[in-house]
Amino acid sequence: MATDWVHRSRLSTRHKILWAVGTFGVSLSYEAFIGWAQFFYLDVLHLAPLAMTVGWVVYTVWNMVNDPLAGQLSDRTSTRWGRRIPWIVALALPLGASFAAIWMAPSGLGTGTGGGLWWYFLITICVFDAVFSAITINYVALFPAMYPEQGPRATVAGWRQAFAILGVIVGVTFAKSVADAIGWAMMGVVFGALASAAFLVSLGGSFEPRHTSEASELPFGEAIRRTLAGVTFRWFLVMSTAIEFVLVVLPAVIPLFAKYAFGETDGLRQGLISGVAFVVAIPSFMLWTWAAKKWDTRSSIIAALCVFGVLLLPLGVVATYSQALLAAAGLGIGLAGLLMLREVMLADVIDEDAAMHGVRREGMFFGMHGFVIRAAFAFQGTLIGGMLAITGYDSLLVTQPASVETGLRVLISGVPMIGVLIAVFAAFKYPLFGERLSEVKRATP
């Protein structure tokens, strides 16, 4: 192992925290987007549910090219400042601007498929996603190279997820209350500025070890083929996509669930159902950091999935707002493990590929991972829009049919449980653990 790698992997806590701050920008922008964009366009701007569904499908097609292309460009970049850092510098401010634009739709636009509002929605989310994917892939691609050892990886992953939780709390819990106070457009400006600032701060703790800065020479098609060829990565993708589906369904459904199951229209009280789970997750990171060091990552994430699945069940039968808060708080214990351990596991997968081929290709792995799991994002949008249409939801009605609440209860508990079961199955099939993982660590360049 190269001397500068060992030295830099033991950077001070200050450097680790500075780099981890960037996760606040990732989390704030992404969680505010997935947690409130559908509510904003459906319930505030009255975009037709089926138009929303069509928009997500088109958006998914865009994502099929967006994430892998960003990863390939990152891997093939070669500058005196490294492969990843120049991208972060260039895209920090455009990220904030593109996020703000989502919430600035002009009034008076047509609300059906192909109408003005639909086009504005589609264009702004696609532009935001292009910038978000490029900057996030380059940011997270630094993680495996900077911290190759299991102990530091688990520790830094814990710091990252602490800032991720802070971003979630701000983005999910307070977005609507801030919008109620200053308007949705100004909320977008403020949150976008915070996201941009977080990425700029992260540069203070970023570095690229010399022996990991060699640019990949693989053509785009061959890079994709080689990335998907490994059975380890394929089983990881199945597991991670199922987890991502669960993590995007819940915050997207909760505002509607709070409103139509309990009559909660206050943005802060709606957001608290999601927020309380993330608050409980913060101290729970210590549990999963300990587990990752004591066991291997695979065993730890299986345990986290089982805990999350058991604690998910009460959320579907709660009868009051207080019960919903209590059930969501319990979810935070397992949630911490799901948030933290996936990235440690993906870093192990990247190490395996580097050990086999001699070149680190974090960009393409994170790009393909982003491409595949975004299918979960699009599916949840399609699922929610479809369920609302089937159950008779009409944003212009003061009182929704009882079938709407039933559909929302299925979406908030039964549907995520299916995702948990798929993830557990895939995790058991994931082969990189035990002695095989130890061999990879010894052979990683």
Contacts in CASP RR format, 6 or more apart in sequence:
PFRMAT RR
TARGET T0000
AUTHOR 0000-0000-0000
METHOD contacts of the structure
MODEL  1
MATDWVHRSRLSTRHKILWAVGTFGVSLSYEAFIGWAQFFYLDVLHLAPL
AMTVGWVVYTVWNMVNDPLAGQLSDRTSTRWGRRIPWIVALALPLGASFA
AIWMAPSGLGTGTGGGLWWYFLITICVFDAVFSAITINYVALFPAMYPEQ
GPRATVAGWRQAFAILGVIVGVTFAKSVADAIGWAMMGVVFGALASAAFL
VSLGGSFEPRHTSEASELPFGEAIRRTLAGVTFRWFLVMSTAIEFVLVVL
PAVIPLFAKYAFGETDGLRQGLISGVAFVVAIPSFMLWTWAAKKWDTRSS
IIAALCVFGVLLLPLGVVATYSQALLAAAGLGIGLAGLLMLREVMLADVI
DEDAAMHGVRREGMFFGMHGFVIRAAFAFQGTLIGGMLAITGYDSLLVTQ
PASVETGLRVLISGVPMIGVLIAVFAAFKYPLFGERLSEVKRATP
1 148 0 8 1.000
2 209 0 8 1.000
2 210 0 8 1.000
2 211 0 8 1.000
4 209 0 8 1.000
4 210 0 8 1.000
4 211 0 8 1.000
5 148 0 8 1.000
5 209 0 8 1.000
5 211 0 8 1.000
5 212 0 8 1.000
8 146 0 8 1.000
8 207 0 8 1.000
8 209 0 8 1.000
9 146 0 8 1.000
9 147 0 8 1.000
9 148 0 8 1.000
9 149 0 8 1.000
9 152 0 8 1.000
10 152 0 8 1.000
11 205 0 8 1.000
15 204 0 8 1.000
15 205 0 8 1.000
16 155 0 8 1.000
16 156 0 8 1.000
16 159 0 8 1.000
16 205 0 8 1.000
17 159 0 8 1.000
18 201 0 8 1.000
18 202 0 8 1.000
18 204 0 8 1.000
18 205 0 8 1.000
19 142 0 8 1.000
19 146 0 8 1.000
19 156 0 8 1.000
19 202 0 8 1.000
19 204 0 8 1.000
19 205 0 8 1.000
19 206 0 8 1.000
20 156 0 8 1.000
20 158 0 8 1.000
20 159 0 8 1.000
20 160 0 8 1.000
20 162 0 8 1.000
20 163 0 8 1.000
20 202 0 8 1.000
21 163 0 8 1.000
21 198 0 8 1.000
21 201 0 8 1.000
21 202 0 8 1.000
22 139 0 8 1.000
22 163 0 8 1.000
22 198 0 8 1.000
22 199 0 8 1.000
22 201 0 8 1.000
22 202 0 8 1.000
23 160 0 8 1.000
23 161 0 8 1.000
23 163 0 8 1.000
23 164 0 8 1.000
23 198 0 8 1.000
24 163 0 8 1.000
24 164 0 8 1.000
24 166 0 8 1.000
24 167 0 8 1.000
24 194 0 8 1.000
24 195 0 8 1.000
24 198 0 8 1.000
25 167 0 8 1.000
25 194 0 8 1.000
25 195 0 8 1.000
25 196 0 8 1.000
25 198 0 8 1.000
25 199 0 8 1.000
26 136 0 8 1.000
26 139 0 8 1.000
26 140 0 8 1.000
26 164 0 8 1.000
26 195 0 8 1.000
26 198 0 8 1.000
27 163 0 8 1.000
27 164 0 8 1.000
27 165 0 8 1.000
27 166 0 8 1.000
27 167 0 8 1.000
27 168 0 8 1.000
27 171 0 8 1.000
28 167 0 8 1.000
28 168 0 8 1.000
28 170 0 8 1.000
28 171 0 8 1.000
28 191 0 8 1.000
28 192 0 8 1.000
28 194 0 8 1.000
28 195 0 8 1.000
28 198 0 8 1.000
29 95 0 8 1.000
29 96 0 8 1.000
29 99 0 8 1.000
29 128 0 8 1.000
29 132 0 8 1.000
29 191 0 8 1.000
29 192 0 8 1.000
29 195 0 8 1.000
30 132 0 8 1.000
31 167 0 8 1.000
31 168 0 8 1.000
31 171 0 8 1.000
31 172 0 8 1.000
31 251 0 8 1.000
32 99 0 8 1.000
32 170 0 8 1.000
32 171 0 8 1.000
32 172 0 8 1.000
32 175 0 8 1.000
32 188 0 8 1.000
32 191 0 8 1.000
33 99 0 8 1.000
33 102 0 8 1.000
33 125 0 8 1.000
33 128 0 8 1.000
34 248 0 8 1.000
34 251 0 8 1.000
34 252 0 8 1.000
34 377 0 8 1.000
35 171 0 8 1.000
35 172 0 8 1.000
35 175 0 8 1.000
35 251 0 8 1.000
35 252 0 8 1.000
35 254 0 8 1.000
35 255 0 8 1.000
35 274 0 8 1.000
36 171 0 8 1.000
36 172 0 8 1.000
36 175 0 8 1.000
36 176 0 8 1.000
36 179 0 8 1.000
36 255 0 8 1.000
37 102 0 8 1.000
37 125 0 8 1.000
38 52 0 8 1.000
38 252 0 8 1.000
38 381 0 8 1.000
38 384 0 8 1.000
39 176 0 8 1.000
39 255 0 8 1.000
39 256 0 8 1.000
40 103 0 8 1.000
40 184 0 8 1.000
41 47 0 8 1.000
41 52 0 8 1.000
41 105 0 8 1.000
41 117 0 8 1.000
41 121 0 8 1.000
42 49 0 8 1.000
42 52 0 8 1.000
42 388 0 8 1.000
42 395 0 8 1.000
43 256 0 8 1.000
43 259 0 8 1.000
43 395 0 8 1.000
44 184 0 8 1.000
45 105 0 8 1.000
45 111 0 8 1.000
45 117 0 8 1.000
46 111 0 8 1.000
46 395 0 8 1.000
46 396 0 8 1.000
47 111 0 8 1.000
47 112 0 8 1.000
47 117 0 8 1.000
47 118 0 8 1.000
47 121 0 8 1.000
48 111 0 8 1.000
48 112 0 8 1.000
48 113 0 8 1.000
49 385 0 8 1.000
49 386 0 8 1.000
49 388 0 8 1.000
49 389 0 8 1.000
49 393 0 8 1.000
50 112 0 8 1.000
50 113 0 8 1.000
50 385 0 8 1.000
50 386 0 8 1.000
50 389 0 8 1.000
51 111 0 8 1.000
51 112 0 8 1.000
51 113 0 8 1.000
51 114 0 8 1.000
51 115 0 8 1.000
51 117 0 8 1.000
51 118 0 8 1.000
52 121 0 8 1.000
52 381 0 8 1.000
52 385 0 8 1.000
53 381 0 8 1.000
53 382 0 8 1.000
53 385 0 8 1.000
53 386 0 8 1.000
53 389 0 8 1.000
54 113 0 8 1.000
54 118 0 8 1.000
55 113 0 8 1.000
55 118 0 8 1.000
55 121 0 8 1.000
55 122 0 8 1.000
56 377 0 8 1.000
56 378 0 8 1.000
56 381 0 8 1.000
56 382 0 8 1.000
57 378 0 8 1.000
57 382 0 8 1.000
58 122 0 8 1.000
59 122 0 8 1.000
59 125 0 8 1.000
59 126 0 8 1.000
59 129 0 8 1.000
59 378 0 8 1.000
60 374 0 8 1.000
60 375 0 8 1.000
60 377 0 8 1.000
60 378 0 8 1.000
62 126 0 8 1.000
62 129 0 8 1.000
62 130 0 8 1.000
63 129 0 8 1.000
63 133 0 8 1.000
63 370 0 8 1.000
63 371 0 8 1.000
63 374 0 8 1.000
63 375 0 8 1.000
63 377 0 8 1.000
63 378 0 8 1.000
64 371 0 8 1.000
66 129 0 8 1.000
66 130 0 8 1.000
66 133 0 8 1.000
66 371 0 8 1.000
67 133 0 8 1.000
67 137 0 8 1.000
67 367 0 8 1.000
67 368 0 8 1.000
67 369 0 8 1.000
67 370 0 8 1.000
67 371 0 8 1.000
67 374 0 8 1.000
68 220 0 8 1.000
68 224 0 8 1.000
68 364 0 8 1.000
68 367 0 8 1.000
68 368 0 8 1.000
68 371 0 8 1.000
69 220 0 8 1.000
70 130 0 8 1.000
70 133 0 8 1.000
70 134 0 8 1.000
70 137 0 8 1.000
70 138 0 8 1.000
70 363 0 8 1.000
70 367 0 8 1.000
71 137 0 8 1.000
71 141 0 8 1.000
71 363 0 8 1.000
71 364 0 8 1.000
71 366 0 8 1.000
71 367 0 8 1.000
72 220 0 8 1.000
72 223 0 8 1.000
72 224 0 8 1.000
72 363 0 8 1.000
72 364 0 8 1.000
73 134 0 8 1.000
74 83 0 8 1.000
74 84 0 8 1.000
74 87 0 8 1.000
74 134 0 8 1.000
74 137 0 8 1.000
74 138 0 8 1.000
74 141 0 8 1.000
74 362 0 8 1.000
74 363 0 8 1.000
75 83 0 8 1.000
75 215 0 8 1.000
75 216 0 8 1.000
75 218 0 8 1.000
75 223 0 8 1.000
75 361 0 8 1.000
75 362 0 8 1.000
75 363 0 8 1.000
75 364 0 8 1.000
76 215 0 8 1.000
76 216 0 8 1.000
76 217 0 8 1.000
77 83 0 8 1.000
77 84 0 8 1.000
77 86 0 8 1.000
77 87 0 8 1.000
77 215 0 8 1.000
78 213 0 8 1.000
78 215 0 8 1.000
79 86 0 8 1.000
82 208 0 8 1.000
82 213 0 8 1.000
83 138 0 8 1.000
83 141 0 8 1.000
83 208 0 8 1.000
83 213 0 8 1.000
83 215 0 8 1.000
84 138 0 8 1.000
84 139 0 8 1.000
84 141 0 8 1.000
84 142 0 8 1.000
84 206 0 8 1.000
84 208 0 8 1.000
85 138 0 8 1.000
85 142 0 8 1.000
85 203 0 8 1.000
85 206 0 8 1.000
85 208 0 8 1.000
87 134 0 8 1.000
87 135 0 8 1.000
87 138 0 8 1.000
88 135 0 8 1.000
88 138 0 8 1.000
88 139 0 8 1.000
88 199 0 8 1.000
88 202 0 8 1.000
88 203 0 8 1.000
88 206 0 8 1.000
89 203 0 8 1.000
91 131 0 8 1.000
91 134 0 8 1.000
91 135 0 8 1.000
91 138 0 8 1.000
91 199 0 8 1.000
92 135 0 8 1.000
92 196 0 8 1.000
92 199 0 8 1.000
92 200 0 8 1.000
93 196 0 8 1.000
94 131 0 8 1.000
95 128 0 8 1.000
95 131 0 8 1.000
95 132 0 8 1.000
95 135 0 8 1.000
95 192 0 8 1.000
95 195 0 8 1.000
95 196 0 8 1.000
95 199 0 8 1.000
96 192 0 8 1.000
96 193 0 8 1.000
96 195 0 8 1.000
96 196 0 8 1.000
97 192 0 8 1.000
98 124 0 8 1.000
98 127 0 8 1.000
98 128 0 8 1.000
98 130 0 8 1.000
98 131 0 8 1.000
98 132 0 8 1.000
99 128 0 8 1.000
99 132 0 8 1.000
99 188 0 8 1.000
99 191 0 8 1.000
99 192 0 8 1.000
99 195 0 8 1.000
100 185 0 8 1.000
100 188 0 8 1.000
100 189 0 8 1.000
100 191 0 8 1.000
100 192 0 8 1.000
101 124 0 8 1.000
101 127 0 8 1.000
101 128 0 8 1.000
102 124 0 8 1.000
102 125 0 8 1.000
102 128 0 8 1.000
102 188 0 8 1.000
103 179 0 8 1.000
103 184 0 8 1.000
103 185 0 8 1.000
103 187 0 8 1.000
103 188 0 8 1.000
104 184 0 8 1.000
104 185 0 8 1.000
104 188 0 8 1.000
105 117 0 8 1.000
105 120 0 8 1.000
105 121 0 8 1.000
105 124 0 8 1.000
106 120 0 8 1.000
108 117 0 8 1.000
109 115 0 8 1.000
109 116 0 8 1.000
109 117 0 8 1.000
109 120 0 8 1.000
110 116 0 8 1.000
110 117 0 8 1.000
110 118 0 8 1.000
111 117 0 8 1.000
111 118 0 8 1.000
112 118 0 8 1.000
133 367 0 8 1.000
133 370 0 8 1.000
135 199 0 8 1.000
137 363 0 8 1.000
137 366 0 8 1.000
137 367 0 8 1.000
137 370 0 8 1.000
138 363 0 8 1.000
139 199 0 8 1.000
139 202 0 8 1.000
140 343 0 8 1.000
140 362 0 8 1.000
140 366 0 8 1.000
141 362 0 8 1.000
141 363 0 8 1.000
141 366 0 8 1.000
142 206 0 8 1.000
142 207 0 8 1.000
142 208 0 8 1.000
142 362 0 8 1.000
143 153 0 8 1.000
143 156 0 8 1.000
143 157 0 8 1.000
143 160 0 8 1.000
143 343 0 8 1.000
143 347 0 8 1.000
143 362 0 8 1.000
144 153 0 8 1.000
144 346 0 8 1.000
144 347 0 8 1.000
144 350 0 8 1.000
144 351 0 8 1.000
144 360 0 8 1.000
144 362 0 8 1.000
145 208 0 8 1.000
145 209 0 8 1.000
145 212 0 8 1.000
145 360 0 8 1.000
145 362 0 8 1.000
146 156 0 8 1.000
146 206 0 8 1.000
146 207 0 8 1.000
146 208 0 8 1.000
146 209 0 8 1.000
147 153 0 8 1.000
147 156 0 8 1.000
147 347 0 8 1.000
148 351 0 8 1.000
148 444 0 8 1.000
150 292 0 8 1.000
150 293 0 8 1.000
150 344 0 8 1.000
150 441 0 8 1.000
151 292 0 8 1.000
151 293 0 8 1.000
153 344 0 8 1.000
153 347 0 8 1.000
154 289 0 8 1.000
154 292 0 8 1.000
154 293 0 8 1.000
154 340 0 8 1.000
154 344 0 8 1.000
155 289 0 8 1.000
157 289 0 8 1.000
157 292 0 8 1.000
157 340 0 8 1.000
157 341 0 8 1.000
157 343 0 8 1.000
157 344 0 8 1.000
158 285 0 8 1.000
158 289 0 8 1.000
158 340 0 8 1.000
160 340 0 8 1.000
160 343 0 8 1.000
161 281 0 8 1.000
161 285 0 8 1.000
161 336 0 8 1.000
161 339 0 8 1.000
161 340 0 8 1.000
162 282 0 8 1.000
162 285 0 8 1.000
163 198 0 8 1.000
164 339 0 8 1.000
165 278 0 8 1.000
165 279 0 8 1.000
165 281 0 8 1.000
165 282 0 8 1.000
165 339 0 8 1.000
168 251 0 8 1.000
168 274 0 8 1.000
168 275 0 8 1.000
168 278 0 8 1.000
169 275 0 8 1.000
169 278 0 8 1.000
169 279 0 8 1.000
170 191 0 8 1.000
170 194 0 8 1.000
171 191 0 8 1.000
172 251 0 8 1.000
172 271 0 8 1.000
172 274 0 8 1.000
172 275 0 8 1.000
172 278 0 8 1.000
173 268 0 8 1.000
173 271 0 8 1.000
173 272 0 8 1.000
173 274 0 8 1.000
173 275 0 8 1.000
174 268 0 8 1.000
174 271 0 8 1.000
175 187 0 8 1.000
175 191 0 8 1.000
176 255 0 8 1.000
176 267 0 8 1.000
176 268 0 8 1.000
176 270 0 8 1.000
176 271 0 8 1.000
177 266 0 8 1.000
177 267 0 8 1.000
177 268 0 8 1.000
178 187 0 8 1.000
178 190 0 8 1.000
178 191 0 8 1.000
179 186 0 8 1.000
179 187 0 8 1.000
180 267 0 8 1.000
182 190 0 8 1.000
211 445 0 8 1.000
212 360 0 8 1.000
214 359 0 8 1.000
214 360 0 8 1.000
216 223 0 8 1.000
216 359 0 8 1.000
216 361 0 8 1.000
216 364 0 8 1.000
218 226 0 8 1.000
218 361 0 8 1.000
223 361 0 8 1.000
223 364 0 8 1.000
224 364 0 8 1.000
224 368 0 8 1.000
226 353 0 8 1.000
226 357 0 8 1.000
227 233 0 8 1.000
227 353 0 8 1.000
227 361 0 8 1.000
227 364 0 8 1.000
227 365 0 8 1.000
227 368 0 8 1.000
228 234 0 8 1.000
228 368 0 8 1.000
230 353 0 8 1.000
231 431 0 8 1.000
232 349 0 8 1.000
232 352 0 8 1.000
232 430 0 8 1.000
232 431 0 8 1.000
232 432 0 8 1.000
233 349 0 8 1.000
233 353 0 8 1.000
233 365 0 8 1.000
233 368 0 8 1.000
235 426 0 8 1.000
235 427 0 8 1.000
235 429 0 8 1.000
235 430 0 8 1.000
235 431 0 8 1.000
236 345 0 8 1.000
236 346 0 8 1.000
236 349 0 8 1.000
236 369 0 8 1.000
236 426 0 8 1.000
236 430 0 8 1.000
237 368 0 8 1.000
237 369 0 8 1.000
237 372 0 8 1.000
237 373 0 8 1.000
238 422 0 8 1.000
238 423 0 8 1.000
238 426 0 8 1.000
238 429 0 8 1.000
239 301 0 8 1.000
239 422 0 8 1.000
239 423 0 8 1.000
239 426 0 8 1.000
239 427 0 8 1.000
239 430 0 8 1.000
240 342 0 8 1.000
240 346 0 8 1.000
240 369 0 8 1.000
240 372 0 8 1.000
240 373 0 8 1.000
240 423 0 8 1.000
241 372 0 8 1.000
241 373 0 8 1.000
241 375 0 8 1.000
241 376 0 8 1.000
242 376 0 8 1.000
242 419 0 8 1.000
242 420 0 8 1.000
242 422 0 8 1.000
242 423 0 8 1.000
242 426 0 8 1.000
243 305 0 8 1.000
243 338 0 8 1.000
243 342 0 8 1.000
243 419 0 8 1.000
243 423 0 8 1.000
244 373 0 8 1.000
244 376 0 8 1.000
244 377 0 8 1.000
245 376 0 8 1.000
245 379 0 8 1.000
245 380 0 8 1.000
245 416 0 8 1.000
245 419 0 8 1.000
246 308 0 8 1.000
246 338 0 8 1.000
246 416 0 8 1.000
246 419 0 8 1.000
246 420 0 8 1.000
246 423 0 8 1.000
247 335 0 8 1.000
247 338 0 8 1.000
247 339 0 8 1.000
248 376 0 8 1.000
248 377 0 8 1.000
248 380 0 8 1.000
249 380 0 8 1.000
249 383 0 8 1.000
249 384 0 8 1.000
249 411 0 8 1.000
249 412 0 8 1.000
249 415 0 8 1.000
249 416 0 8 1.000
250 274 0 8 1.000
250 412 0 8 1.000
250 416 0 8 1.000
251 274 0 8 1.000
252 380 0 8 1.000
252 381 0 8 1.000
252 384 0 8 1.000
253 384 0 8 1.000
253 408 0 8 1.000
253 411 0 8 1.000
253 412 0 8 1.000
254 270 0 8 1.000
254 271 0 8 1.000
254 273 0 8 1.000
254 274 0 8 1.000
254 328 0 8 1.000
254 412 0 8 1.000
255 267 0 8 1.000
255 270 0 8 1.000
255 271 0 8 1.000
256 384 0 8 1.000
256 388 0 8 1.000
256 408 0 8 1.000
257 273 0 8 1.000
257 324 0 8 1.000
257 408 0 8 1.000
257 409 0 8 1.000
257 411 0 8 1.000
257 412 0 8 1.000
258 264 0 8 1.000
258 269 0 8 1.000
258 270 0 8 1.000
258 271 0 8 1.000
258 273 0 8 1.000
258 321 0 8 1.000
258 324 0 8 1.000
259 265 0 8 1.000
259 270 0 8 1.000
260 400 0 8 1.000
260 404 0 8 1.000
260 405 0 8 1.000
260 408 0 8 1.000
261 324 0 8 1.000
261 405 0 8 1.000
261 408 0 8 1.000
261 409 0 8 1.000
262 320 0 8 1.000
262 321 0 8 1.000
262 324 0 8 1.000
264 270 0 8 1.000
264 321 0 8 1.000
269 321 0 8 1.000
272 325 0 8 1.000
273 321 0 8 1.000
273 324 0 8 1.000
273 325 0 8 1.000
273 328 0 8 1.000
274 328 0 8 1.000
275 328 0 8 1.000
276 325 0 8 1.000
276 328 0 8 1.000
276 329 0 8 1.000
277 328 0 8 1.000
277 329 0 8 1.000
277 330 0 8 1.000
277 331 0 8 1.000
277 332 0 8 1.000
277 335 0 8 1.000
278 332 0 8 1.000
278 335 0 8 1.000
279 329 0 8 1.000
280 329 0 8 1.000
280 330 0 8 1.000
280 331 0 8 1.000
280 332 0 8 1.000
280 333 0 8 1.000
280 335 0 8 1.000
280 336 0 8 1.000
281 332 0 8 1.000
281 333 0 8 1.000
281 334 0 8 1.000
281 335 0 8 1.000
281 336 0 8 1.000
281 337 0 8 1.000
281 339 0 8 1.000
282 336 0 8 1.000
284 332 0 8 1.000
284 333 0 8 1.000
284 334 0 8 1.000
284 335 0 8 1.000
284 336 0 8 1.000
284 337 0 8 1.000
285 336 0 8 1.000
285 337 0 8 1.000
285 340 0 8 1.000
287 333 0 8 1.000
287 336 0 8 1.000
287 337 0 8 1.000
288 300 0 8 1.000
288 304 0 8 1.000
288 334 0 8 1.000
288 336 0 8 1.000
288 337 0 8 1.000
288 340 0 8 1.000
288 341 0 8 1.000
289 340 0 8 1.000
291 299 0 8 1.000
291 300 0 8 1.000
291 303 0 8 1.000
291 304 0 8 1.000
292 300 0 8 1.000
292 340 0 8 1.000
292 341 0 8 1.000
292 344 0 8 1.000
295 303 0 8 1.000
296 433 0 8 1.000
296 434 0 8 1.000
296 437 0 8 1.000
297 341 0 8 1.000
297 344 0 8 1.000
297 345 0 8 1.000
297 348 0 8 1.000
297 433 0 8 1.000
298 345 0 8 1.000
298 427 0 8 1.000
298 430 0 8 1.000
298 432 0 8 1.000
298 433 0 8 1.000
299 433 0 8 1.000
300 337 0 8 1.000
300 341 0 8 1.000
301 337 0 8 1.000
301 338 0 8 1.000
301 341 0 8 1.000
301 342 0 8 1.000
301 345 0 8 1.000
301 427 0 8 1.000
302 424 0 8 1.000
302 427 0 8 1.000
302 428 0 8 1.000
304 334 0 8 1.000
304 336 0 8 1.000
304 337 0 8 1.000
304 338 0 8 1.000
304 341 0 8 1.000
305 334 0 8 1.000
305 338 0 8 1.000
305 420 0 8 1.000
305 423 0 8 1.000
305 424 0 8 1.000
305 427 0 8 1.000
306 424 0 8 1.000
307 333 0 8 1.000
307 334 0 8 1.000
308 331 0 8 1.000
308 332 0 8 1.000
308 333 0 8 1.000
308 334 0 8 1.000
308 335 0 8 1.000
308 338 0 8 1.000
308 420 0 8 1.000
309 417 0 8 1.000
309 420 0 8 1.000
311 327 0 8 1.000
311 330 0 8 1.000
311 331 0 8 1.000
311 332 0 8 1.000
311 333 0 8 1.000
311 334 0 8 1.000
312 331 0 8 1.000
312 413 0 8 1.000
312 414 0 8 1.000
312 416 0 8 1.000
312 417 0 8 1.000
312 420 0 8 1.000
313 413 0 8 1.000
313 417 0 8 1.000
314 323 0 8 1.000
314 326 0 8 1.000
314 327 0 8 1.000
315 324 0 8 1.000
315 327 0 8 1.000
315 328 0 8 1.000
315 331 0 8 1.000
315 412 0 8 1.000
315 413 0 8 1.000
316 327 0 8 1.000
316 409 0 8 1.000
316 412 0 8 1.000
316 413 0 8 1.000
316 414 0 8 1.000
317 409 0 8 1.000
317 413 0 8 1.000
318 324 0 8 1.000
318 326 0 8 1.000
318 327 0 8 1.000
345 430 0 8 1.000
345 432 0 8 1.000
346 365 0 8 1.000
346 366 0 8 1.000
346 369 0 8 1.000
348 432 0 8 1.000
348 437 0 8 1.000
348 440 0 8 1.000
349 365 0 8 1.000
349 432 0 8 1.000
350 360 0 8 1.000
350 361 0 8 1.000
350 362 0 8 1.000
350 365 0 8 1.000
351 440 0 8 1.000
351 441 0 8 1.000
351 444 0 8 1.000
352 432 0 8 1.000
352 440 0 8 1.000
353 360 0 8 1.000
353 361 0 8 1.000
353 365 0 8 1.000
354 360 0 8 1.000
354 361 0 8 1.000
354 444 0 8 1.000
354 445 0 8 1.000
355 440 0 8 1.000
355 443 0 8 1.000
355 444 0 8 1.000
355 445 0 8 1.000
358 445 0 8 1.000
360 445 0 8 1.000
383 411 0 8 1.000
383 415 0 8 1.000
384 411 0 8 1.000
387 407 0 8 1.000
387 408 0 8 1.000
387 410 0 8 1.000
387 411 0 8 1.000
388 404 0 8 1.000
391 401 0 8 1.000
391 403 0 8 1.000
391 404 0 8 1.000
391 406 0 8 1.000
391 407 0 8 1.000
392 400 0 8 1.000
392 401 0 8 1.000
392 403 0 8 1.000
392 404 0 8 1.000
393 400 0 8 1.000
393 401 0 8 1.000
393 404 0 8 1.000
394 400 0 8 1.000
432 440 0 8 1.000
END
